[in-house]
Amino acid sequence: MELKVDTLKCTGCKICEFACNYHYDGTSSPIGSSIMFYREEKKNYYGAMVKREKSLLLARPEGPEVVKPGQQIEGASASSKPILLRVACDLCEGEDTPFCVKSCPQDVFSIE
């Protein structure tokens, strides 16, 4: 099972980042989250990056892209580097439903 992200529903509230980080260390901060929200100003949309065990999911309105370790991310800026240092998503191991799925008011996240 993996996390699925429907960025077309995203309003940019960032609740997903806070909820994810809460799973890992019990604090309300986005710094340790496996999810990193971003705003693509040139294309005027919101997107999310999800750190997975063996890949990075780039969730964008034009479609998801899965990046493998060592693969170059086209158009990546310095803002994409912090996600690589974070812990991989474990779908909130020990919980019935991942916190990002439970907390997102727009139903952006689901499990497939």
N, CA, C and O atoms as CSV, one atom per row, in Angstrom:
chain,resi,resn,atom,element,x,y,z
A,1,MET,N,N,0.842,-1.185,0.000
A,1,MET,CA,C,0.000,0.000,0.000
A,1,MET,C,C,0.881,1.240,0.000
A,1,MET,O,O,1.943,1.275,0.622
A,2,GLU,N,N,0.405,2.267,-0.723
A,2,GLU,CA,C,1.128,3.530,-0.774
A,2,GLU,C,C,0.158,4.695,-0.686
A,2,GLU,O,O,-1.039,4.561,-0.940
A,3,LEU,N,N,0.705,5.828,-0.323
A,3,LEU,CA,C,-0.066,7.040,-0.223
A,3,LEU,C,C,-0.324,7.598,-1.617
A,3,LEU,O,O,0.589,7.689,-2.437
A,4,LYS,N,N,-1.558,7.965,-1.874
A,4,LYS,CA,C,-1.940,8.590,-3.137
A,4,LYS,C,C,-2.298,10.040,-2.830
A,4,LYS,O,O,-2.907,10.330,-1.800
A,5,VAL,N,N,-1.914,10.960,-3.736
A,5,VAL,CA,C,-2.123,12.382,-3.520
A,5,VAL,C,C,-2.858,12.970,-4.722
A,5,VAL,O,O,-2.383,12.871,-5.853
A,6,ASP,N,N,-4.010,13.577,-4.477
A,6,ASP,CA,C,-4.781,14.240,-5.528
A,6,ASP,C,C,-4.587,15.745,-5.375
A,6,ASP,O,O,-5.356,16.406,-4.678
A,7,THR,N,N,-3.564,16.282,-6.024
A,7,THR,CA,C,-3.212,17.687,-5.838
A,7,THR,C,C,-4.253,18.646,-6.397
A,7,THR,O,O,-4.262,19.818,-6.020
A,8,LEU,N,N,-5.116,18.194,-7.270
A,8,LEU,CA,C,-6.155,19.079,-7.796
A,8,LEU,C,C,-7.130,19.526,-6.706
A,8,LEU,O,O,-7.815,20.538,-6.856
A,9,LYS,N,N,-7.188,18.769,-5.613
A,9,LYS,CA,C,-8.060,19.119,-4.490
A,9,LYS,C,C,-7.349,20.011,-3.460
A,9,LYS,O,O,-8.001,20.581,-2.585
A,10,CYS,N,N,-6.053,20.132,-3.557
A,10,CYS,CA,C,-5.245,20.821,-2.539
A,10,CYS,C,C,-5.483,22.330,-2.550
A,10,CYS,O,O,-5.495,22.964,-3.605
A,11,THR,N,N,-5.672,22.893,-1.349
A,11,THR,CA,C,-5.849,24.331,-1.189
A,11,THR,C,C,-4.638,24.982,-0.525
A,11,THR,O,O,-4.615,26.197,-0.329
A,12,GLY,N,N,-3.644,24.187,-0.183
A,12,GLY,CA,C,-2.426,24.721,0.400
A,12,GLY,C,C,-2.471,24.991,1.887
A,12,GLY,O,O,-1.717,25.833,2.373
A,13,CYS,N,N,-3.321,24.312,2.623
A,13,CYS,CA,C,-3.452,24.564,4.062
A,13,CYS,C,C,-2.274,24.021,4.874
A,13,CYS,O,O,-2.032,24.495,5.983
A,14,LYS,N,N,-1.550,23.057,4.359
A,14,LYS,CA,C,-0.373,22.431,4.989
A,14,LYS,C,C,-0.681,21.580,6.219
A,14,LYS,O,O,0.237,21.200,6.946
A,15,ILE,N,N,-1.930,21.283,6.458
A,15,ILE,CA,C,-2.289,20.446,7.602
A,15,ILE,C,C,-1.615,19.078,7.487
A,15,ILE,O,O,-1.266,18.474,8.501
A,16,CYS,N,N,-1.433,18.592,6.276
A,16,CYS,CA,C,-0.798,17.291,6.054
A,16,CYS,C,C,0.603,17.236,6.652
A,16,CYS,O,O,0.969,16.244,7.283
A,17,GLU,N,N,1.381,18.284,6.461
A,17,GLU,CA,C,2.744,18.311,7.000
A,17,GLU,C,C,2.743,18.261,8.523
A,17,GLU,O,O,3.527,17.526,9.124
A,18,PHE,N,N,1.874,19.033,9.138
A,18,PHE,CA,C,1.800,19.056,10.596
A,18,PHE,C,C,1.320,17.717,11.148
A,18,PHE,O,O,1.852,17.223,12.142
A,19,ALA,N,N,0.320,17.137,10.504
A,19,ALA,CA,C,-0.213,15.844,10.954
A,19,ALA,C,C,0.840,14.751,10.830
A,19,ALA,O,O,0.979,13.920,11.728
A,20,CYS,N,N,1.572,14.743,9.739
A,20,CYS,CA,C,2.622,13.739,9.527
A,20,CYS,C,C,3.715,13.867,10.585
A,20,CYS,O,O,4.131,12.870,11.176
A,21,ASN,N,N,4.172,15.080,10.820
A,21,ASN,CA,C,5.213,15.288,11.818
A,21,ASN,C,C,4.731,14.881,13.208
A,21,ASN,O,O,5.510,14.357,14.005
A,22,TYR,N,N,3.463,15.117,13.502
A,22,TYR,CA,C,2.915,14.723,14.800
A,22,TYR,C,C,3.049,13.214,15.006
A,22,TYR,O,O,3.327,12.757,16.115
A,23,HIS,N,N,2.853,12.448,13.941
A,23,HIS,CA,C,3.021,10.994,14.032
A,23,HIS,C,C,4.443,10.630,14.469
A,23,HIS,O,O,4.630,9.721,15.277
A,24,TYR,N,N,5.426,11.325,13.946
A,24,TYR,CA,C,6.817,10.971,14.235
A,24,TYR,C,C,7.319,11.475,15.581
A,24,TYR,O,O,8.020,10.748,16.286
A,25,ASP,N,N,6.971,12.713,15.954
A,25,ASP,CA,C,7.536,13.196,17.212
A,25,ASP,C,C,6.558,13.898,18.147
A,25,ASP,O,O,6.972,14.479,19.151
A,26,GLY,N,N,5.268,13.852,17.832
A,26,GLY,CA,C,4.269,14.382,18.740
A,26,GLY,C,C,4.244,15.893,18.867
A,26,GLY,O,O,3.684,16.417,19.829
A,27,THR,N,N,4.836,16.605,17.921
A,27,THR,CA,C,4.815,18.066,17.962
A,27,THR,C,C,4.089,18.637,16.753
A,27,THR,O,O,3.912,17.961,15.739
A,28,SER,N,N,3.677,19.882,16.876
A,28,SER,CA,C,2.994,20.574,15.779
A,28,SER,C,C,4.007,21.405,14.995
A,28,SER,O,O,4.116,22.619,15.169
A,29,SER,N,N,4.727,20.730,14.148
A,29,SER,CA,C,5.745,21.366,13.320
A,29,SER,C,C,5.859,20.561,12.035
A,29,SER,O,O,5.712,19.339,12.069
A,30,PRO,N,N,6.115,21.204,10.908
A,30,PRO,CA,C,6.248,20.455,9.658
A,30,PRO,C,C,7.668,19.949,9.394
A,30,PRO,O,O,7.890,19.278,8.386
A,31,ILE,N,N,8.617,20.242,10.249
A,31,ILE,CA,C,10.035,20.017,9.956
A,31,ILE,C,C,10.417,18.549,9.769
A,31,ILE,O,O,11.329,18.270,8.990
A,32,GLY,N,N,9.776,17.611,10.432
A,32,GLY,CA,C,10.149,16.208,10.308
A,32,GLY,C,C,9.174,15.381,9.497
A,32,GLY,O,O,9.266,14.153,9.472
A,33,SER,N,N,8.258,16.030,8.845
A,33,SER,CA,C,7.221,15.348,8.074
A,33,SER,C,C,7.785,14.621,6.854
A,33,SER,O,O,8.765,15.067,6.257
A,34,SER,N,N,7.167,13.510,6.490
A,34,SER,CA,C,7.517,12.795,5.254
A,34,SER,C,C,6.872,13.464,4.044
A,34,SER,O,O,7.144,13.103,2.899
A,35,ILE,N,N,6.021,14.436,4.313
A,35,ILE,CA,C,5.327,15.187,3.271
A,35,ILE,C,C,5.860,16.610,3.263
A,35,ILE,O,O,6.028,17.223,4.317
A,36,MET,N,N,6.123,17.127,2.083
A,36,MET,CA,C,6.560,18.513,1.961
A,36,MET,C,C,5.693,19.199,0.919
A,36,MET,O,O,5.742,18.872,-0.267
A,37,PHE,N,N,4.909,20.142,1.374
A,37,PHE,CA,C,4.031,20.921,0.519
A,37,PHE,C,C,4.862,21.973,-0.211
A,37,PHE,O,O,5.853,22.465,0.330
A,38,TYR,N,N,4.469,22.317,-1.423
A,38,TYR,CA,C,5.136,23.423,-2.119
A,38,TYR,C,C,4.172,24.132,-3.057
A,38,TYR,O,O,3.135,23.591,-3.441
A,39,ARG,N,N,4.533,25.329,-3.406
A,39,ARG,CA,C,3.742,26.144,-4.333
A,39,ARG,C,C,4.580,26.363,-5.579
A,39,ARG,O,O,5.706,26.854,-5.498
A,40,GLU,N,N,4.041,26.006,-6.717
A,40,GLU,CA,C,4.705,26.207,-8.004
A,40,GLU,C,C,4.162,27.514,-8.577
A,40,GLU,O,O,3.092,27.541,-9.183
A,41,GLU,N,N,4.910,28.588,-8.378
A,41,GLU,CA,C,4.418,29.900,-8.773
A,41,GLU,C,C,4.314,30.081,-10.282
A,41,GLU,O,O,3.350,30.681,-10.758
A,42,LYS,N,N,5.273,29.582,-11.038
A,42,LYS,CA,C,5.246,29.759,-12.493
A,42,LYS,C,C,4.024,29.105,-13.130
A,42,LYS,O,O,3.478,29.614,-14.108
A,43,LYS,N,N,3.595,27.962,-12.564
A,43,LYS,CA,C,2.433,27.252,-13.112
A,43,LYS,C,C,1.184,27.486,-12.281
A,43,LYS,O,O,0.106,27.006,-12.632
A,44,ASN,N,N,1.320,28.222,-11.175
A,44,ASN,CA,C,0.210,28.595,-10.311
A,44,ASN,C,C,-0.565,27.392,-9.761
A,44,ASN,O,O,-1.771,27.265,-9.969
A,45,TYR,N,N,0.161,26.508,-9.048
A,45,TYR,CA,C,-0.510,25.388,-8.392
A,45,TYR,C,C,0.212,24.980,-7.125
A,45,TYR,O,O,1.338,25.399,-6.860
A,46,TYR,N,N,-0.478,24.138,-6.341
A,46,TYR,CA,C,0.102,23.539,-5.142
A,46,TYR,C,C,0.481,22.103,-5.468
A,46,TYR,O,O,-0.176,21.441,-6.271
A,47,GLY,N,N,1.535,21.638,-4.843
A,47,GLY,CA,C,1.947,20.258,-5.021
A,47,GLY,C,C,2.491,19.716,-3.715
A,47,GLY,O,O,2.603,20.443,-2.727
A,48,ALA,N,N,2.825,18.452,-3.714
A,48,ALA,CA,C,3.385,17.825,-2.523
A,48,ALA,C,C,4.444,16.818,-2.934
A,48,ALA,O,O,4.346,16.165,-3.973
A,49,MET,N,N,5.453,16.713,-2.091
A,49,MET,CA,C,6.465,15.678,-2.246
A,49,MET,C,C,6.299,14.735,-1.062
A,49,MET,O,O,6.134,15.181,0.073
A,50,VAL,N,N,6.344,13.437,-1.326
A,50,VAL,CA,C,6.222,12.445,-0.269
A,50,VAL,C,C,7.462,11.565,-0.303
A,50,VAL,O,O,7.742,10.900,-1.300
A,51,LYS,N,N,8.193,11.572,0.793
A,51,LYS,CA,C,9.390,10.740,0.901
A,51,LYS,C,C,8.940,9.316,1.178
A,51,LYS,O,O,8.294,9.048,2.191
A,52,ARG,N,N,9.283,8.399,0.274
A,52,ARG,CA,C,8.974,6.979,0.433
A,52,ARG,C,C,10.257,6.229,0.759
A,52,ARG,O,O,11.351,6.791,0.699
A,53,GLU,N,N,10.113,4.969,1.101
A,53,GLU,CA,C,11.279,4.161,1.463
A,53,GLU,C,C,12.322,4.112,0.348
A,53,GLU,O,O,13.513,4.280,0.611
A,54,LYS,N,N,11.891,3.886,-0.885
A,54,LYS,CA,C,12.843,3.738,-1.981
A,54,LYS,C,C,12.585,4.685,-3.149
A,54,LYS,O,O,13.076,4.465,-4.256
A,55,SER,N,N,11.810,5.741,-2.895
A,55,SER,CA,C,11.536,6.712,-3.948
A,55,SER,C,C,10.974,7.995,-3.348
A,55,SER,O,O,10.716,8.087,-2.148
A,56,LEU,N,N,10.798,8.963,-4.209
A,56,LEU,CA,C,10.193,10.231,-3.840
A,56,LEU,C,C,9.012,10.449,-4.769
A,56,LEU,O,O,9.175,10.446,-5.989
A,57,LEU,N,N,7.830,10.635,-4.209
A,57,LEU,CA,C,6.638,10.892,-5.007
A,57,LEU,C,C,6.482,12.395,-5.178
A,57,LEU,O,O,6.377,13.130,-4.197
A,58,LEU,N,N,6.467,12.847,-6.418
A,58,LEU,CA,C,6.187,14.249,-6.723
A,58,LEU,C,C,4.741,14.304,-7.188
A,58,LEU,O,O,4.422,13.870,-8.295
A,59,ALA,N,N,3.881,14.830,-6.353
A,59,ALA,CA,C,2.457,14.898,-6.675
A,59,ALA,C,C,2.167,16.279,-7.240
A,59,ALA,O,O,2.267,17.289,-6.542
A,60,ARG,N,N,1.806,16.303,-8.516
A,60,ARG,CA,C,1.535,17.553,-9.222
A,60,ARG,C,C,0.218,17.430,-9.970
A,60,ARG,O,O,-0.208,16.318,-10.282
A,61,PRO,N,N,-0.436,18.551,-10.266
A,61,PRO,CA,C,-1.695,18.485,-11.009
A,61,PRO,C,C,-1.563,17.810,-12.376
A,61,PRO,O,O,-2.508,17.172,-12.839
A,62,GLU,N,N,-0.422,17.938,-13.017
A,62,GLU,CA,C,-0.265,17.310,-14.334
A,62,GLU,C,C,-0.004,15.815,-14.242
A,62,GLU,O,O,0.123,15.137,-15.262
A,63,GLY,N,N,0.076,15.306,-13.030
A,63,GLY,CA,C,0.255,13.874,-12.827
A,63,GLY,C,C,1.420,13.591,-11.906
A,63,GLY,O,O,2.366,14.375,-11.823
A,64,PRO,N,N,1.348,12.463,-11.212
A,64,PRO,CA,C,2.428,12.116,-10.277
A,64,PRO,C,C,3.675,11.654,-11.013
A,64,PRO,O,O,3.608,11.136,-12.127
A,65,GLU,N,N,4.800,11.853,-10.368
A,65,GLU,CA,C,6.078,11.370,-10.880
A,65,GLU,C,C,6.804,10.702,-9.722
A,65,GLU,O,O,6.876,11.255,-8.625
A,66,VAL,N,N,7.333,9.529,-9.964
A,66,VAL,CA,C,8.094,8.822,-8.946
A,66,VAL,C,C,9.566,8.916,-9.321
A,66,VAL,O,O,9.965,8.533,-10.421
A,67,VAL,N,N,10.360,9.425,-8.401
A,67,VAL,CA,C,11.791,9.624,-8.619
A,67,VAL,C,C,12.551,8.604,-7.779
A,67,VAL,O,O,12.337,8.505,-6.571
A,68,LYS,N,N,13.423,7.862,-8.409
A,68,LYS,CA,C,14.233,6.849,-7.725
A,68,LYS,C,C,15.502,7.487,-7.166
A,68,LYS,O,O,15.908,8.548,-7.640
A,69,PRO,N,N,16.138,6.868,-6.172
A,69,PRO,CA,C,17.376,7.412,-5.606
A,69,PRO,C,C,18.427,7.655,-6.689
A,69,PRO,O,O,18.671,6.803,-7.543
A,70,GLY,N,N,19.031,8.819,-6.633
A,70,GLY,CA,C,20.081,9.172,-7.593
A,70,GLY,C,C,19.567,9.775,-8.887
A,70,GLY,O,O,20.341,10.349,-9.653
A,71,GLN,N,N,18.269,9.652,-9.141
A,71,GLN,CA,C,17.680,10.211,-10.354
A,71,GLN,C,C,17.547,11.722,-10.205
A,71,GLN,O,O,17.183,12.213,-9.136
A,72,GLN,N,N,17.836,12.450,-11.258
A,72,GLN,CA,C,17.727,13.898,-11.244
A,72,GLN,C,C,16.262,14.318,-11.377
A,72,GLN,O,O,15.528,13.751,-12.186
A,73,ILE,N,N,15.840,15.288,-10.603
A,73,ILE,CA,C,14.485,15.806,-10.673
A,73,ILE,C,C,14.496,17.008,-11.605
A,73,ILE,O,O,15.145,18.015,-11.322
A,74,GLU,N,N,13.784,16.901,-12.706
A,74,GLU,CA,C,13.755,17.981,-13.684
A,74,GLU,C,C,13.133,19.230,-13.077
A,74,GLU,O,O,12.030,19.188,-12.531
A,75,GLY,N,N,13.851,20.336,-13.179
A,75,GLY,CA,C,13.342,21.605,-12.663
A,75,GLY,C,C,13.437,21.753,-11.161
A,75,GLY,O,O,12.873,22.696,-10.605
A,76,ALA,N,N,14.134,20.848,-10.483
A,76,ALA,CA,C,14.228,20.910,-9.022
A,76,ALA,C,C,15.026,22.123,-8.587
A,76,ALA,O,O,16.015,22.504,-9.215
A,77,SER,N,N,14.577,22.714,-7.506
A,77,SER,CA,C,15.278,23.848,-6.929
A,77,SER,C,C,15.789,23.443,-5.548
A,77,SER,O,O,15.635,22.298,-5.125
A,78,ALA,N,N,16.387,24.383,-4.870
A,78,ALA,CA,C,16.906,24.105,-3.533
A,78,ALA,C,C,15.795,23.707,-2.576
A,78,ALA,O,O,16.058,23.026,-1.585
A,79,SER,N,N,14.561,24.113,-2.846
A,79,SER,CA,C,13.450,23.793,-1.938
A,79,SER,C,C,13.128,22.307,-1.908
A,79,SER,O,O,12.487,21.840,-0.967
A,80,SER,N,N,13.555,21.559,-2.911
A,80,SER,CA,C,13.261,20.126,-2.930
A,80,SER,C,C,14.271,19.302,-2.134
A,80,SER,O,O,13.998,18.140,-1.833
A,81,LYS,N,N,15.394,19.848,-1.795
A,81,LYS,CA,C,16.425,19.085,-1.088
A,81,LYS,C,C,16.064,18.691,0.338
A,81,LYS,O,O,16.399,17.577,0.740
A,82,PRO,N,N,15.401,19.536,1.131
A,82,PRO,CA,C,15.098,19.132,2.524
A,82,PRO,C,C,14.269,17.860,2.651
A,82,PRO,O,O,14.408,17.154,3.650
A,83,ILE,N,N,13.431,17.542,1.705
A,83,ILE,CA,C,12.598,16.337,1.793
A,83,ILE,C,C,13.458,15.076,1.745
A,83,ILE,O,O,13.082,14.052,2.316
A,84,LEU,N,N,14.588,15.136,1.081
A,84,LEU,CA,C,15.450,13.964,0.961
A,84,LEU,C,C,16.085,13.579,2.290
A,84,LEU,O,O,16.506,12.435,2.463
A,85,LEU,N,N,16.160,14.504,3.218
A,85,LEU,CA,C,16.757,14.259,4.529
A,85,LEU,C,C,15.755,13.732,5.550
A,85,LEU,O,O,16.137,13.335,6.652
A,86,ARG,N,N,14.503,13.727,5.193
A,86,ARG,CA,C,13.466,13.325,6.136
A,86,ARG,C,C,13.242,11.819,6.149
A,86,ARG,O,O,13.709,11.097,5.268
A,87,VAL,N,N,12.524,11.362,7.160
A,87,VAL,CA,C,12.197,9.949,7.311
A,87,VAL,C,C,11.156,9.556,6.257
A,87,VAL,O,O,10.304,10.363,5.884
A,88,ALA,N,N,11.234,8.332,5.791
A,88,ALA,CA,C,10.291,7.846,4.776
A,88,ALA,C,C,8.917,7.598,5.393
A,88,ALA,O,O,8.808,7.208,6.555
A,89,CYS,N,N,7.880,7.826,4.610
A,89,CYS,CA,C,6.498,7.588,5.048
A,89,CYS,C,C,6.315,6.118,5.417
A,89,CYS,O,O,6.673,5.225,4.649
A,90,ASP,N,N,5.759,5.883,6.590
A,90,ASP,CA,C,5.453,4.513,7.012
A,90,ASP,C,C,3.946,4.308,7.134
A,90,ASP,O,O,3.482,3.374,7.788
A,91,LEU,N,N,3.182,5.212,6.482
A,91,LEU,CA,C,1.714,5.178,6.524
A,91,LEU,C,C,1.203,5.190,7.969
A,91,LEU,O,O,0.191,4.567,8.290
A,92,CYS,N,N,1.924,5.908,8.827
A,92,CYS,CA,C,1.584,6.036,10.254
A,92,CYS,C,C,1.443,4.661,10.892
A,92,CYS,O,O,0.408,4.315,11.463
A,93,GLU,N,N,2.506,3.899,10.775
A,93,GLU,CA,C,2.546,2.551,11.340
A,93,GLU,C,C,1.988,2.536,12.762
A,93,GLU,O,O,2.348,3.363,13.599
A,94,GLY,N,N,1.116,1.593,13.005
A,94,GLY,CA,C,0.483,1.460,14.309
A,94,GLY,C,C,-0.863,2.158,14.396
A,94,GLY,O,O,-1.586,1.994,15.379
A,95,GLU,N,N,-1.201,2.929,13.385
A,95,GLU,CA,C,-2.483,3.627,13.335
A,95,GLU,C,C,-3.391,2.943,12.316
A,95,GLU,O,O,-2.904,2.318,11.374
A,96,ASP,N,N,-4.694,3.056,12.498
A,96,ASP,CA,C,-5.651,2.494,11.539
A,96,ASP,C,C,-5.608,3.238,10.208
A,96,ASP,O,O,-5.703,2.630,9.142
A,97,THR,N,N,-5.463,4.557,10.280
A,97,THR,CA,C,-5.455,5.416,9.102
A,97,THR,C,C,-4.326,6.426,9.255
A,97,THR,O,O,-4.153,6.979,10.341
A,98,PRO,N,N,-3.543,6.687,8.193
A,98,PRO,CA,C,-2.491,7.707,8.288
A,98,PRO,C,C,-3.058,9.067,8.698
A,98,PRO,O,O,-4.169,9.428,8.309
A,99,PHE,N,N,-2.294,9.806,9.477
A,99,PHE,CA,C,-2.744,11.098,9.984
A,99,PHE,C,C,-3.045,12.085,8.866
A,99,PHE,O,O,-3.972,12.885,8.993
A,100,CYS,N,N,-2.288,12.049,7.777
A,100,CYS,CA,C,-2.547,12.987,6.676
A,100,CYS,C,C,-3.907,12.707,6.043
A,100,CYS,O,O,-4.613,13.637,5.652
A,101,VAL,N,N,-4.276,11.439,5.941
A,101,VAL,CA,C,-5.573,11.061,5.365
A,101,VAL,C,C,-6.697,11.531,6.288
A,101,VAL,O,O,-7.696,12.082,5.826
A,102,LYS,N,N,-6.530,11.310,7.607
A,102,LYS,CA,C,-7.553,11.688,8.581
A,102,LYS,C,C,-7.719,13.197,8.699
A,102,LYS,O,O,-8.832,13.683,8.898
A,103,SER,N,N,-6.629,13.939,8.578
A,103,SER,CA,C,-6.687,15.367,8.894
A,103,SER,C,C,-6.950,16.285,7.707
A,103,SER,O,O,-7.349,17.431,7.912
A,104,CYS,N,N,-6.746,15.833,6.488
A,104,CYS,CA,C,-6.903,16.711,5.321
A,104,CYS,C,C,-8.375,17.075,5.095
A,104,CYS,O,O,-9.204,16.194,4.868
A,105,PRO,N,N,-8.700,18.373,5.157
A,105,PRO,CA,C,-10.098,18.778,4.979
A,105,PRO,C,C,-10.594,18.660,3.528
A,105,PRO,O,O,-11.798,18.734,3.280
A,106,GLN,N,N,-9.685,18.480,2.582
A,106,GLN,CA,C,-10.057,18.398,1.169
A,106,GLN,C,C,-9.969,16.983,0.604
A,106,GLN,O,O,-10.175,16.791,-0.594
A,107,ASP,N,N,-9.671,15.997,1.432
A,107,ASP,CA,C,-9.513,14.604,0.997
A,107,ASP,C,C,-8.479,14.452,-0.118
A,107,ASP,O,O,-8.692,13.731,-1.092
A,108,VAL,N,N,-7.359,15.149,0.050
A,108,VAL,CA,C,-6.265,15.093,-0.931
A,108,VAL,C,C,-5.547,13.747,-0.864
A,108,VAL,O,O,-5.072,13.253,-1.886
A,109,PHE,N,N,-5.463,13.150,0.322
A,109,PHE,CA,C,-4.697,11.928,0.538
A,109,PHE,C,C,-5.586,10.709,0.660
A,109,PHE,O,O,-6.675,10.772,1.231
A,110,SER,N,N,-5.110,9.596,0.117
A,110,SER,CA,C,-5.792,8.313,0.243
A,110,SER,C,C,-4.737,7.210,0.157
A,110,SER,O,O,-3.578,7.466,-0.168
A,111,ILE,N,N,-5.157,5.985,0.453
A,111,ILE,CA,C,-4.270,4.822,0.387
A,111,ILE,C,C,-4.686,3.961,-0.785
A,111,ILE,O,O,-5.872,3.698,-0.981
A,112,GLU,N,N,-3.708,3.521,-1.567
A,112,GLU,CA,C,-4.017,2.623,-2.691
A,112,GLU,C,C,-3.207,1.372,-2.586
A,112,GLU,O,O,-3.322,0.489,-3.437
